């Protein structure tokens, strides 16, 4: 399944929905509702597809936290590479 994340900024909702919160070396990047059954690679790929590297060519270290019912049910770190434009 391919997922798309619709990132919001600010405090994540404290409701019963499944959400993912992402941060990078610069700080909190936002949160998004998450479909049930989304896998770790799908979440990372969806994040990479919308990430703004702001011109940086350096790899970015990120952290993802999955929450439901105000409980952390998953947390991991990952590295994303800038998407190089073909010449």
C-alpha positions in Angstrom: 0.0 0.0 0.0 1.3 3.5 -0.8 0.4 6.1 1.8 0.4 9.8 1.7 1.0 11.9 4.8 -0.7 15.2 5.3 1.6 16.9 7.9 0.2 19.4 10.4 2.3 21.6 12.6 1.7 22.3 16.2 0.5 20.1 19.0 -0.8 16.7 17.9 -4.4 15.9 18.8 -5.0 13.9 21.9 -7.7 11.7 20.5 -8.0 8.0 19.6 -6.6 8.3 16.1 -3.4 6.6 15.0 -0.8 9.3 14.3 2.8 9.6 13.4 5.1 12.4 14.7 8.3 13.1 12.9 11.4 15.2 13.8 14.8 15.8 12.3 18.0 17.4 13.5 16.3 20.8 13.2 13.4 19.8 15.4 9.8 18.8 15.2 8.6 18.5 11.6 5.0 17.8 12.2 2.4 15.1 12.7 0.0 13.3 10.5 -2.9 10.9 10.8 -1.8 7.4 9.8 -3.9 4.6 8.2 -4.1 1.4 10.1 -1.6 -1.2 8.8 0.9 1.4 7.5 4.4 -0.1 7.6 7.7 1.5 8.6 9.0 1.7 5.0 5.7 3.2 3.8 5.9 5.9 6.5 9.5 6.7 5.7 8.9 6.8 1.9 5.9 9.1 2.4 8.0 11.4 4.6 10.8 11.5 2.1 8.5 12.4 -0.8 7.4 15.6 0.9 10.6 16.5 2.9 12.1 20.0 2.1 15.8 19.7 2.2 16.1 23.5 1.8 19.0 23.1 -0.7 21.0 20.8 1.6 22.9 17.9 0.0 23.5 16.2 3.4 21.7 13.2 4.7 19.2 14.0 7.4 18.7 11.9 10.6 15.0 11.6 11.6 12.9 10.0 14.2 9.3 8.7 13.9 7.0 8.1 16.8 3.6 6.3 16.4 0.9 7.0 18.9 -2.6 5.9 19.6 -4.7 6.5 22.7 -2.0 8.8 24.0 0.4 5.8 24.1 3.6 5.4 22.1 3.3 2.1 20.1 6.3 2.5 17.9 9.5 4.6 17.7 12.5 4.4 15.4 15.3 6.4 13.8 16.1 6.5 10.1 18.3 8.5 7.7 17.0 10.1 4.5 19.1 11.1 1.5 18.4 14.2 -0.6 16.9 13.4 -3.9 19.5 14.4 -6.5 18.3 16.1 -9.6 19.5 14.4 -12.8 21.7 16.6 -15.0 
